[in-house]
Amino acid sequence: MAQEAVQEGRRGARQGDILKAARARFVKEGGYAKATMADIARDVGVAEGTVYLYFASKRELVLAVTVDWFGEITERTAREVAAIRNPLDRLRFLVLRHFDVILDNPELYLMFLREVRATPGYRRSEGRALNRRYTDLLKEALGSATGGLSPSAMRDLVYGGVEHVCLSAIHRGEATAVDRQALAAPIAEAYARAFGLADAQPLDDRLRRIEERLGLEDRREAE
């Protein structure tokens, strides 16, 4: 039994090494098309046949790499957003995170779109379960705010909008020029107002309204 556990541990470690090497190779090659199983085996330091012991085909390896990567993204995002209490701050964080996910990893994100989301078996796949978990973080962050829309429609508007901006920039070769920090906050605030979040107004606007109610602005102008 102990020997079987050791062998299983080694097998898991070797599989992890292959996934790590394949991810790095796909990023380096600008996608998976130019990468070969022989390249990946060489990067790991094993015979090409060893890779096939773990993954029956290159397509199977591509699917495993993209699901593994997106699983890491989902777990990290869930952990970090859980520490944010304010709904608007959560929305800002998730919008910026989606910009980062796509623009920092264009090759992997395009692989996820083409090889996971666009496949016939997607609805029953692990990739769909991960994508649902990732996008459900937005529905949880918005709470009871709806703006007359279903939670699914709000999710699609936010993530779909950010995805469109990013993919358009990638296709134009301008991904590195996107100022994601400058875009994320106003995009989040625009959606927040549409969804009816109570504190959706920018801080400066909220302070100005408070001053108006207290008469502080008129008092300063008189001085």
Phi and psi in degrees as GROMACS dihedral restraints (atoms count N, CA, C in turn):
[ dihedral_restraints ]
;  ai    aj    ak    al  type     phi  dphi    fc
    3     4     5     6     1   -63.7    20    10
    4     5     6     7     1   -40.0    20    10
    6     7     8     9     1   -64.0    20    10
    7     8     9    10     1   -38.9    20    10
    9    10    11    12     1   -63.9    20    10
   10    11    12    13     1   -38.7    20    10
   12    13    14    15     1   -65.1    20    10
   13    14    15    16     1   -40.5    20    10
   15    16    17    18     1   -63.8    20    10
   16    17    18    19     1   -44.5    20    10
   18    19    20    21     1   -63.2    20    10
   19    20    21    22     1   -40.8    20    10
   21    22    23    24     1   -66.1    20    10
   22    23    24    25     1   -37.4    20    10
   24    25    26    27     1   -63.9    20    10
   25    26    27    28     1   -41.7    20    10
   27    28    29    30     1   -65.6    20    10
   28    29    30    31     1   -39.8    20    10
   30    31    32    33     1   -63.2    20    10
   31    32    33    34     1   -42.9    20    10
   33    34    35    36     1   -64.3    20    10
   34    35    36    37     1   -39.6    20    10
   36    37    38    39     1   -65.9    20    10
   37    38    39    40     1   -41.9    20    10
   39    40    41    42     1   -65.7    20    10
   40    41    42    43     1   -40.6    20    10
   42    43    44    45     1   -62.3    20    10
   43    44    45    46     1   -41.5    20    10
   45    46    47    48     1   -62.4    20    10
   46    47    48    49     1   -38.7    20    10
   48    49    50    51     1   -62.6    20    10
   49    50    51    52     1   -41.3    20    10
   51    52    53    54     1   -66.2    20    10
   52    53    54    55     1   -43.4    20    10
   54    55    56    57     1   -61.6    20    10
   55    56    57    58     1   -42.9    20    10
   57    58    59    60     1   -63.9    20    10
   58    59    60    61     1   -45.2    20    10
   60    61    62    63     1   -66.5    20    10
   61    62    63    64     1   -39.8    20    10
   63    64    65    66     1   -65.7    20    10
   64    65    66    67     1   -41.8    20    10
   66    67    68    69     1   -60.3    20    10
   67    68    69    70     1   -47.5    20    10
   69    70    71    72     1   -62.0    20    10
   70    71    72    73     1   -39.5    20    10
   72    73    74    75     1   -67.1    20    10
   73    74    75    76     1   -41.2    20    10
   75    76    77    78     1   -63.9    20    10
   76    77    78    79     1   -40.2    20    10
   78    79    80    81     1   -66.1    20    10
   79    80    81    82     1   -44.7    20    10
   81    82    83    84     1   -61.7    20    10
   82    83    84    85     1   -39.0    20    10
   84    85    86    87     1   -86.6    20    10
   85    86    87    88     1    -0.5    20    10
   87    88    89    90     1    73.5    20    10
   88    89    90    91     1    30.5    20    10
   90    91    92    93     1   134.4    20    10
   91    92    93    94     1  -175.0    20    10
   93    94    95    96     1   -96.7    20    10
   94    95    96    97     1   -13.1    20    10
   96    97    98    99     1   -59.2    20    10
   97    98    99   100     1   -42.6    20    10
   99   100   101   102     1   -86.0    20    10
  100   101   102   103     1   -18.3    20    10
  102   103   104   105     1   -77.3    20    10
  103   104   105   106     1   142.9    20    10
  105   106   107   108     1  -117.0    20    10
  106   107   108   109     1   161.3    20    10
  108   109   110   111     1   -63.6    20    10
  109   110   111   112     1   -32.2    20    10
  111   112   113   114     1   -65.3    20    10
  112   113   114   115     1   -40.2    20    10
  114   115   116   117     1   -58.9    20    10
  115   116   117   118     1   -47.5    20    10
  117   118   119   120     1   -66.0    20    10
  118   119   120   121     1   -42.3    20    10
  120   121   122   123     1   -60.2    20    10
  121   122   123   124     1   -42.3    20    10
  123   124   125   126     1   -63.5    20    10
  124   125   126   127     1   -40.1    20    10
  126   127   128   129     1   -64.2    20    10
  127   128   129   130     1   -34.8    20    10
  129   130   131   132     1   -80.0    20    10
  130   131   132   133     1   -27.9    20    10
  132   133   134   135     1    91.0    20    10
  133   134   135   136     1    32.6    20    10
  135   136   137   138     1  -129.9    20    10
  136   137   138   139     1   170.1    20    10
  138   139   140   141     1   -72.0    20    10
  139   140   141   142     1   150.9    20    10
  141   142   143   144     1   -58.1    20    10
  142   143   144   145     1   -35.9    20    10
  144   145   146   147     1   -61.8    20    10
  145   146   147   148     1   -27.6    20    10
  147   148   149   150     1   -65.6    20    10
  148   149   150   151     1   -37.8    20    10
  150   151   152   153     1   -61.8    20    10
  151   152   153   154     1   -38.8    20    10
  153   154   155   156     1   -70.9    20    10
  154   155   156   157     1   -17.7    20    10
  156   157   158   159     1   -68.2    20    10
  157   158   159   160     1   -27.4    20    10
  159   160   161   162     1   -99.2    20    10
  160   161   162   163     1   -32.6    20    10
  162   163   164   165     1  -134.1    20    10
  163   164   165   166     1   118.2    20    10
  165   166   167   168     1   -67.7    20    10
  166   167   168   169     1   -21.1    20    10
  168   169   170   171     1  -153.4    20    10
  169   170   171   172     1   165.9    20    10
  171   172   173   174     1   -63.8    20    10
  172   173   174   175     1   -38.0    20    10
  174   175   176   177     1   -61.8    20    10
  175   176   177   178     1   -42.0    20    10
  177   178   179   180     1   -61.6    20    10
  178   179   180   181     1   -38.7    20    10
  180   181   182   183     1   -67.3    20    10
  181   182   183   184     1   -42.4    20    10
  183   184   185   186     1   -58.9    20    10
  184   185   186   187     1   -45.1    20    10
  186   187   188   189     1   -61.9    20    10
  187   188   189   190     1   -43.4    20    10
  189   190   191   192     1   -64.0    20    10
  190   191   192   193     1   -40.8    20    10
  192   193   194   195     1   -63.7    20    10
  193   194   195   196     1   -46.6    20    10
  195   196   197   198     1   -68.3    20    10
  196   197   198   199     1   -39.0    20    10
  198   199   200   201     1   -68.4    20    10
  199   200   201   202     1   -40.4    20    10
  201   202   203   204     1   -61.6    20    10
  202   203   204   205     1   -45.8    20    10
  204   205   206   207     1   -63.3    20    10
  205   206   207   208     1   -48.1    20    10
  207   208   209   210     1   -68.9    20    10
  208   209   210   211     1   -28.4    20    10
  210   211   212   213     1   -63.8    20    10
  211   212   213   214     1   -41.3    20    10
  213   214   215   216     1   -62.6    20    10
  214   215   216   217     1   -43.8    20    10
  216   217   218   219     1   -60.2    20    10
  217   218   219   220     1   -45.6    20    10
  219   220   221   222     1   -64.4    20    10
  220   221   222   223     1   -46.0    20    10
  222   223   224   225     1   -64.1    20    10
  223   224   225   226     1   -42.9    20    10
  225   226   227   228     1   -65.7    20    10
  226   227   228   229     1   -41.8    20    10
  228   229   230   231     1   -64.9    20    10
  229   230   231   232     1   -43.4    20    10
  231   232   233   234     1   -61.2    20    10
  232   233   234   235     1   -41.3    20    10
  234   235   236   237     1   -66.0    20    10
  235   236   237   238     1   -42.3    20    10
  237   238   239   240     1   -76.5    20    10
  238   239   240   241     1   -40.1    20    10
  240   241   242   243     1   -69.5    20    10
  241   242   243   244     1   -26.0    20    10
  243   244   245   246     1   -64.3    20    10
  244   245   246   247     1   -22.5    20    10
  246   247   248   249     1   -86.5    20    10
  247   248   249   250     1    -1.7    20    10
  249   250   251   252     1  -104.4    20    10
  250   251   252   253     1   126.4    20    10
  252   253   254   255     1   -93.7    20    10
  253   254   255   256     1   -41.6    20    10
  255   256   257   258     1   -71.9    20    10
  256   257   258   259     1   127.2    20    10
  258   259   260   261     1   -57.8    20    10
  259   260   261   262     1   -40.7    20    10
  261   262   263   264     1   -66.8    20    10
  262   263   264   265     1   -39.9    20    10
  264   265   266   267     1   -64.4    20    10
  265   266   267   268     1   -36.3    20    10
  267   268   269   270     1   -63.4    20    10
  268   269   270   271     1   -44.3    20    10
  270   271   272   273     1   -62.9    20    10
  271   272   273   274     1   -45.2    20    10
  273   274   275   276     1   -57.3    20    10
  274   275   276   277     1   -45.4    20    10
  276   277   278   279     1   -61.3    20    10
  277   278   279   280     1   -45.0    20    10
  279   280   281   282     1   -68.7    20    10
  280   281   282   283     1   -36.0    20    10
  282   283   284   285     1   -64.7    20    10
  283   284   285   286     1   -47.5    20    10
  285   286   287   288     1   -63.8    20    10
  286   287   288   289     1   -40.6    20    10
  288   289   290   291     1   -60.4    20    10
  289   290   291   292     1   -39.5    20    10
  291   292   293   294     1   -68.1    20    10
  292   293   294   295     1   -37.5    20    10
  294   295   296   297     1   -57.3    20    10
  295   296   297   298     1   -46.8    20    10
  297   298   299   300     1   -64.4    20    10
  298   299   300   301     1   -43.2    20    10
  300   301   302   303     1   -56.8    20    10
  301   302   303   304     1   -44.7    20    10
  303   304   305   306     1   -78.7    20    10
  304   305   306   307     1   -48.4    20    10
  306   307   308   309     1   -76.3    20    10
  307   308   309   310     1   -26.8    20    10
  309   310   311   312     1   -82.3    20    10
  310   311   312   313     1   -19.0    20    10
  312   313   314   315     1  -137.2    20    10
  313   314   315   316     1    54.8    20    10
  315   316   317   318     1   -59.5    20    10
  316   317   318   319     1   -39.1    20    10
  318   319   320   321     1   -64.2    20    10
  319   320   321   322     1   -45.6    20    10
  321   322   323   324     1   -69.3    20    10
  322   323   324   325     1   -37.4    20    10
  324   325   326   327     1   -67.9    20    10
  325   326   327   328     1   -41.3    20    10
  327   328   329   330     1   -65.4    20    10
  328   329   330   331     1   -34.9    20    10
  330   331   332   333     1   -63.3    20    10
  331   332   333   334     1   -41.3    20    10
  333   334   335   336     1   -63.1    20    10
  334   335   336   337     1   -41.3    20    10
  336   337   338   339     1   -64.3    20    10
  337   338   339   340     1   -47.4    20    10
  339   340   341   342     1   -81.0    20    10
  340   341   342   343     1   -38.3    20    10
  342   343   344   345     1  -101.4    20    10
  343   344   345   346     1   -12.4    20    10
  345   346   347   348     1  -116.2    20    10
  346   347   348   349     1   -60.3    20    10
  348   349   350   351     1   -70.3    20    10
  349   350   351   352     1   -26.7    20    10
  351   352   353   354     1   -94.0    20    10
  352   353   354   355     1     8.1    20    10
  354   355   356   357     1   -91.5    20    10
  355   356   357   358     1   152.2    20    10
  357   358   359   360     1   -59.4    20    10
  358   359   360   361     1   -33.9    20    10
  360   361   362   363     1   -89.8    20    10
  361   362   363   364     1    14.2    20    10
  363   364   365   366     1   -58.2    20    10
  364   365   366   367     1   -40.7    20    10
  366   367   368   369     1   -61.6    20    10
  367   368   369   370     1   -22.8    20    10
  369   370   371   372     1  -110.8    20    10
  370   371   372   373     1    14.0    20    10
  372   373   374   375     1   -95.5    20    10
  373   374   375   376     1   162.2    20    10
  375   376   377   378     1   -64.1    20    10
  376   377   378   379     1   -33.2    20    10
  378   379   380   381     1   -61.6    20    10
  379   380   381   382     1   -41.1    20    10
  381   382   383   384     1   -66.6    20    10
  382   383   384   385     1   -40.1    20    10
  384   385   386   387     1   -60.9    20    10
  385   386   387   388     1   -40.9    20    10
  387   388   389   390     1   -66.5    20    10
  388   389   390   391     1   -44.4    20    10
  390   391   392   393     1   -62.4    20    10
  391   392   393   394     1   -38.8    20    10
  393   394   395   396     1   -64.0    20    10
  394   395   396   397     1   -42.4    20    10
  396   397   398   399     1   -63.1    20    10
  397   398   399   400     1   -43.2    20    10
  399   400   401   402     1   -62.9    20    10
  400   401   402   403     1   -47.9    20    10
  402   403   404   405     1   -76.8    20    10
  403   404   405   406     1   -24.7    20    10
  405   406   407   408     1   -66.0    20    10
  406   407   408   409     1   -20.6    20    10
  408   409   410   411     1   -59.5    20    10
  409   410   411   412     1   -33.4    20    10
  411   412   413   414     1   -69.1    20    10
  412   413   414   415     1   -43.8    20    10
  414   415   416   417     1   -62.4    20    10
  415   416   417   418     1   -39.0    20    10
  417   418   419   420     1   -66.9    20    10
  418   419   420   421     1   -38.0    20    10
  420   421   422   423     1   -66.7    20    10
  421   422   423   424     1   -35.6    20    10
  423   424   425   426     1   -77.8    20    10
  424   425   426   427     1   -18.0    20    10
  426   427   428   429     1    61.1    20    10
  427   428   429   430     1  -126.8    20    10
  429   430   431   432     1   -87.5    20    10
  430   431   432   433     1    -4.5    20    10
  432   433   434   435     1   -65.8    20    10
  433   434   435   436     1   133.5    20    10
  435   436   437   438     1  -133.1    20    10
  436   437   438   439     1   -36.3    20    10
  438   439   440   441     1    62.2    20    10
  439   440   441   442     1    23.9    20    10
  441   442   443   444     1    82.5    20    10
  442   443   444   445     1     3.9    20    10
  444   445   446   447     1  -107.9    20    10
  445   446   447   448     1   157.3    20    10
  447   448   449   450     1   -74.0    20    10
  448   449   450   451     1   154.2    20    10
  450   451   452   453     1   -56.1    20    10
  451   452   453   454     1   -36.5    20    10
  453   454   455   456     1   -66.5    20    10
  454   455   456   457     1   -38.7    20    10
  456   457   458   459     1   -66.1    20    10
  457   458   459   460     1   -40.5    20    10
  459   460   461   462     1   -63.1    20    10
  460   461   462   463     1   -43.6    20    10
  462   463   464   465     1   -58.4    20    10
  463   464   465   466     1   -46.4    20    10
  465   466   467   468     1   -66.0    20    10
  466   467   468   469     1   -37.4    20    10
  468   469   470   471     1   -63.4    20    10
  469   470   471   472     1   -46.7    20    10
  471   472   473   474     1   -68.9    20    10
  472   473   474   475     1   -57.7    20    10
  474   475   476   477     1   -68.7    20    10
  475   476   477   478     1   -37.3    20    10
  477   478   479   480     1   -65.3    20    10
  478   479   480   481     1   -38.6    20    10
  480   481   482   483     1   -65.0    20    10
  481   482   483   484     1   -46.6    20    10
  483   484   485   486     1   -64.1    20    10
  484   485   486   487     1   -42.9    20    10
  486   487   488   489     1   -60.0    20    10
  487   488   489   490     1   -41.6    20    10
  489   490   491   492     1   -63.3    20    10
  490   491   492   493     1   -44.6    20    10
  492   493   494   495     1   -59.5    20    10
  493   494   495   496     1   -45.3    20    10
  495   496   497   498     1   -68.5    20    10
  496   497   498   499     1   -46.9    20    10
  498   499   500   501     1   -66.1    20    10
  499   500   501   502     1   -35.3    20    10
  501   502   503   504     1   -62.6    20    10
  502   503   504   505     1   -42.6    20    10
  504   505   506   507     1   -65.7    20    10
  505   506   507   508     1   -39.8    20    10
  507   508   509   510     1   -63.3    20    10
  508   509   510   511     1   -45.3    20    10
  510   511   512   513     1   -67.4    20    10
  511   512   513   514     1   -27.7    20    10
  513   514   515   516     1   -85.1    20    10
  514   515   516   517     1    -5.0    20    10
  516   517   518   519     1    75.3    20    10
  517   518   519   520     1    26.5    20    10
  519   520   521   522     1  -119.7    20    10
  520   521   522   523     1    22.9    20    10
  522   523   524   525     1   -59.3    20    10
  523   524   525   526     1   -39.8    20    10
  525   526   527   528     1   -71.5    20    10
  526   527   528   529     1   -15.8    20    10
  528   529   530   531     1   -88.1    20    10
  529   530   531   532     1    -8.0    20    10
  531   532   533   534     1   -71.6    20    10
  532   533   534   535     1   122.4    20    10
  534   535   536   537     1   -88.5    20    10
  535   536   537   538     1    84.4    20    10
  537   538   539   540     1   -64.3    20    10
  538   539   540   541     1   -34.0    20    10
  540   541   542   543     1   -63.7    20    10
  541   542   543   544     1   -42.7    20    10
  543   544   545   546     1   -69.8    20    10
  544   545   546   547     1   -29.4    20    10
  546   547   548   549     1   -84.4    20    10
  547   548   549   550     1   -36.4    20    10
  549   550   551   552     1   -61.1    20    10
  550   551   552   553     1   -47.3    20    10
  552   553   554   555     1   -63.6    20    10
  553   554   555   556     1   -52.5    20    10
  555   556   557   558     1   -64.4    20    10
  556   557   558   559     1   -33.4    20    10
  558   559   560   561     1   -64.1    20    10
  559   560   561   562     1   -46.2    20    10
  561   562   563   564     1   -61.9    20    10
  562   563   564   565     1   -41.7    20    10
  564   565   566   567     1   -68.8    20    10
  565   566   567   568     1   -35.6    20    10
  567   568   569   570     1   -64.6    20    10
  568   569   570   571     1   -44.8    20    10
  570   571   572   573     1   -65.9    20    10
  571   572   573   574     1   -39.4    20    10
  573   574   575   576     1   -60.9    20    10
  574   575   576   577     1   -41.6    20    10
  576   577   578   579     1   -64.5    20    10
  577   578   579   580     1   -41.2    20    10
  579   580   581   582     1   -65.2    20    10
  580   581   582   583     1   -34.5    20    10
  582   583   584   585     1   -85.3    20    10
  583   584   585   586     1   -10.2    20    10
  585   586   587   588     1    83.8    20    10
  586   587   588   589     1    27.3    20    10
  588   589   590   591     1   -64.6    20    10
  589   590   591   592     1   135.2    20    10
  591   592   593   594     1   -60.9    20    10
  592   593   594   595     1   -36.0    20    10
  594   595   596   597     1  -109.3    20    10
  595   596   597   598     1    37.8    20    10
  597   598   599   600     1   -74.7    20    10
  598   599   600   601     1   -15.6    20    10
  600   601   602   603     1   -68.6    20    10
  601   602   603   604     1   140.5    20    10
  603   604   605   606     1   -56.1    20    10
  604   605   606   607     1   153.1    20    10
  606   607   608   609     1   -57.1    20    10
  607   608   609   610     1   -43.0    20    10
  609   610   611   612     1   -59.9    20    10
  610   611   612   613     1   -41.0    20    10
  612   613   614   615     1   -66.1    20    10
  613   614   615   616     1   -39.8    20    10
  615   616   617   618     1   -64.9    20    10
  616   617   618   619     1   -41.8    20    10
  618   619   620   621     1   -65.1    20    10
  619   620   621   622     1   -39.3    20    10
  621   622   623   624     1   -63.9    20    10
  622   623   624   625     1   -41.1    20    10
  624   625   626   627     1   -65.5    20    10
  625   626   627   628     1   -38.2    20    10
  627   628   629   630     1   -63.8    20    10
  628   629   630   631     1   -43.2    20    10
  630   631   632   633     1   -62.4    20    10
  631   632   633   634     1   -40.3    20    10
  633   634   635   636     1   -62.3    20    10
  634   635   636   637     1   -41.7    20    10
  636   637   638   639     1   -65.4    20    10
  637   638   639   640     1   -35.1    20    10
  639   640   641   642     1   -86.6    20    10
  640   641   642   643     1    -7.9    20    10
  642   643   644   645     1    77.7    20    10
  643   644   645   646     1    14.4    20    10
  645   646   647   648     1   -72.4    20    10
  646   647   648   649     1   -34.3    20    10
  648   649   650   651     1   -65.8    20    10
  649   650   651   652     1   -44.8    20    10
  651   652   653   654     1   -63.3    20    10
  652   653   654   655     1   -37.2    20    10
  654   655   656   657     1   -65.1    20    10
  655   656   657   658     1   -41.1    20    10
  657   658   659   660     1   -66.1    20    10
  658   659   660   661     1   -40.1    20    10
  660   661   662   663     1   -64.2    20    10
  661   662   663   664     1   -35.9    20    10
  663   664   665   666     1   -66.9    20    10
  664   665   666   667     1   -32.3    20    10
